[in-house]
Amino acid sequence: MIKSTHKILLFAVSILLIITSCKEEDNILEYTDDSFYRFAAESGMVSENTAAPIEVEVFYSVPGGGSGSVDFSVGGDLAEGTDYKLLNSSNSLSFSEDNGYKDVIQIEPIDNEDVSTSPRTILITLTNPSGGSAGFPGPDALNSTYELTIVEDDCPSELAGTYDYSTANYFCEGEPITGQATWTKVEQGLYEIDDWSYGTYPKCYSGFEAASWGALQLMDVCNELTINGSDNYNETWSFSSISVNGADLTLSWQNTYENEAGTTTLTRTDGTDWPPLFQ
């Protein structure tokens, strides 16, 4: 079965089990079941030297309208006042028809000189919901937490380019797949890739066309590579090994969908070598 069709059917069934009647306008769910508060997304990332504060959106879905409030707590690896500022006047959010049942948490990264390759994350959790629950209904309470990654900008990162690739040991098996992939820099240390599967999806899934790769981004923090966000199927990706040999960068990758994995070697053709990248 084609990957996209399979996942669309699974998604549709899960939504029908949760929501009796729904429509989405400006990210506001209208329905006739239990009320709940949720983040608009589960995660995000931003460069340490961003010019504007980050607004993390929270929504209240309530049948028939009405007002509500929910608190939030902030934790994680980073310290408030040293690594970021919380701009909200309090740790409570309010919702009503007047604000479209949406409120925001404002966070301003602090551009310091602390160079670190360890995870640099802020974890925000919804607490004390009034007139409803935190997160989508269900045992997992999805979107009741939000993880914000602040990307270090004190190490230069110049990985943008178009590279030849060869992918082997991939999940549907076959001869090595060759082609080209482009890494596009979107912010300091953050990159988008035009084909995260490095040729395996078109090979393994008949008729596959990637209109979008969702929110996947490659993050380079002082030569440490990680993958943040999720793809358009809500799967997350990671590296199991990374090695560099001159102009060749070899990535062993996988995602959270069944057995999807592969080993891809990216070759620079501009006469330069890769920096000493690692995972």
N, C-alpha and C positions, 0 to 999 in steps of 0.2 A: 504494500500500500504506500502511496506517496506520502512523504513526511508531513506536508502541510495539511492534507486532507485528514489524516489520522489525528493530528493535534487539534484541528478545528472542531472535529466531532467530540473529542474529549472535553474541550473547553466549553462547547455548547451544552453538553450534558451537565457539567458541574454548575454552570450558571443557572440552568433550569431548576436544579435541586435547591439553589440558594434563594433565588429571586422569583416571585410569582409573576410580577409584571414590572418591566423596567424600560426606561429609555435614558439616554445620556445626552444632556445638553450642558455645555460648559463644565463637563466633568462632575455634574450633580446627578445622582441616581434618584429617580422617583419610583417608588414601589410600595407594596402593601404589606410588607413583613416587618420584622423587628428593626428598631432604629439602631444606627451604629455610626461611629466616628472612624475615619480612616485617613491615612496619608495618601496623596495622589500617586506616589511611587514608593518603592521599598528602599531605594538607594540613589545616591548621586555623588558626583565629585566635582571639585573646583580647584583651580590653581591657587596657591597661597597668596599670590600677588594680584588677585582679581580686584577690579576697580570698584565693583558694586557689591553690597551685601547680598547674600543668598536668601531667597524666600522659599521656605519649605511649606507647601500647601497642605492643609488639612480640611476635610469635608465632613459635613454632618448629613446623613441620609435619614430622613424621618417621614413616615407616612402622614399625609394630611397637613404637613407644615407644623410650625411650632419652634420654640427656641430651645437652646441647650448649651452646655459648656463641658469642656474636658480639660484636664491638666496635662502637663508633660514634664518629664524628667530628662536631664541631659547627662550622659556619661561617656565612656569611651577612653581612648588612649591620650587624648589631648586635654590640656588644662585651660579652663576659662580664664581670661585675663592675660594669659601667656601666648596661647595659640589661636584664640578666637574670642570675639565678644558676642554675647547674647543681647540683642537690641530690644527685645520685648520688655515691656515695663513689668510684666509678671509672668509666671509659668502657668497661666490659665488662658484658654481660648474660648471665645463666645460665638454663637451661631444663631442666626435668625434669617427671616426673609429679607431683612434690610441689607445684609452683607452677602446674600446669595448662598447662605449656609456654607460659607468658606471663610477661614481665617488662616493666618500665616505665622510661621516662626522665622524670625530674621536673625541670621548669623553672619558676622563679618570676620573673615580670616585675618589674622595678624601676620604680616610678613616679617618673620624673624630670621635669625641666622643659625637656627638649630638644624643642622644637616642630619637627617636620620633616614635609614632605609627600612625601619620597622613600620608596621601599619600605623597610619595616622588617621584615625577615624573618630567621629562623634556619633554616638548612638542616642537617638531621641525616642522615648517611649511614651505613648499615650496612657494616662492614668486617670482614675476617679471620674469616669464618664457619668454624666447625669442624663437620665432618660434614654439609656441605650447602652451599648457595649463598645469596647475599643477593638477595632479591626473588623474585617468582614465576618459575618456570622459563620460559625463552624469551629471545629476543634483547634485549627491552626491559627485563628485570629489574624489572618493575613492583613498586611498593611497597618498593623498596630505599632510597628517600629519603623524607624527610618535611619539608615546609616549614611552619613556624609563623610566622604574621604577628601581630605585636603592634601593636594599634591605639592610636594616640596619643589621650590623653584630655585634653590641655591646651587643645584648641579645642572649644568647645561645638558640639554637633550636634543640631539639632531639626528633622528632616525627616519625622517620622511624620505620617501623615494619609491620608485617602482623597481621591483626585484624579480628575477627569474626564480621559479620554485620547482621543486620536484617532491611529490608526496608519495610515501610508501607506507606499508604496514597499516593500511586504513581499514575501516570497519566492514566494508563490503568486499574487500579483497580484490586483487587484480594487479595488472602491471602498474609501474610508477606513473603518476599523473604529472604532467608538466604544464607550465603556463607562467603568467605574470600576475603579481599582486602589488597593489599600491597602498602604502601607508601614508596617510594624510594627517599632518599636525593640526590639531584644533586649538590646543593651548599648550603652554609649557609643560612638557612631560606627558601629554595626552595625545593619542592617535586613534583615528578610525581606519579600518581596513576594508577594502572593497570586496574581499572574499575571505571570510574567516575560515571557511572549510578548505581553502587551498585546492579547489577543484573536485573535492570528494562529493559534495551535494549533487552537482550536475551528473556526476558519474554514477552515484548510488541511488538517486531518486529520479526516475524518469519524468521529464517535463518540469524539473525544478527551475524556478526563476526567482532570484533573490531581489525583491523590491526594496527590502530594508533588512538591516541586521539589528534592529532594535536599538538598545542603549549600550551595546558593547563598546568598550574603549580599552585600548592598550595603554597601560601606565608605566612610565619609565621613571623610577626614583633612584637617581645616582647609580644607574646601570642595572638595577633590580627590576625585572619585568613581571607584571601581573596583569590580569584581565579583570576589569570591573564591569558591573552592570549585567544585564541579561539580554538575550536576543529576542527576536519577535515571537518566539515560541515560549518565552519566559524561562529558557534554560540558561544556566551559567556555565562559563568556560574556564579552563585553567591549564597550566603547564605542569607536566610531570618531570620534564628535564629540559635544560637549555644548555647548548654548548656552542662555542665559537672556534672556528679554525680559519683565520685570515678573512677572506671574503665570504666565507660560508657560515651561516647561522642556522643551526639545527634545533627545531622546536618539536618536542613531543607534547601533543595537546589532546584534550578530551573535553566533553561536556556532560551534562547531567541527563541526557536523553539516551536511554538504553546503553548500547556499547559504542557510541560514536567516539572515535579517536583516530589519530594518525600521527605520522612523523614527517615533518616538512623541512626541507633544507632550502633556505633563501640565499641566493647568491647575488652579491653586488656586482654591477657591471661598470662602475665608474672608476675602477682602479684603486679603490680604497678598501680597507679592512673594517670589519665591524668592531665597535668598542667591546670591552670585556663584559658582556651582558651575562646575567645570571638570574635565577628564579628565587 
